[in-house]
Amino acid sequence: MKTINSPTDFARCVTRFLTSYLPGERNLSPQTIKSYSLALKMYIVYLDSVIHIKPERIELKDVTVETMIGFFLEMGEAESISPKLITNDFRLLRLSFVMQCWSILRSFRTVSES
């Protein structure tokens, strides 16, 4: 049972994605991982400020095509954000679905190994 202060499945998945998958399995540079981290932080801020899901309550089920489209539309309306940044962040956040699938596959492996 999850306690009040325990991390959500999203938080655990993001942590594994940034600390294990990207540097280990994808062998990405620290700078590229930092870019992924920034894009995910911007998405989390969007979920909090627009969708009204507090960061500590975000679950993987909240990462949907609809929330991502809304996020990119919101970014496109921000005059201070360049189209190149939006394109880069779309590429990065699209990979968050890879993160979600990776987490699910890892959980299946853990269950089957038990």
Summary of the structure (lengths in Angstrom):
residues: 114
radius of gyration: 14.8
end to end distance: 18.6
largest distance: 51.4
contacts: 287
relative contact order: 0.14
helix: 76%
strand: 0%
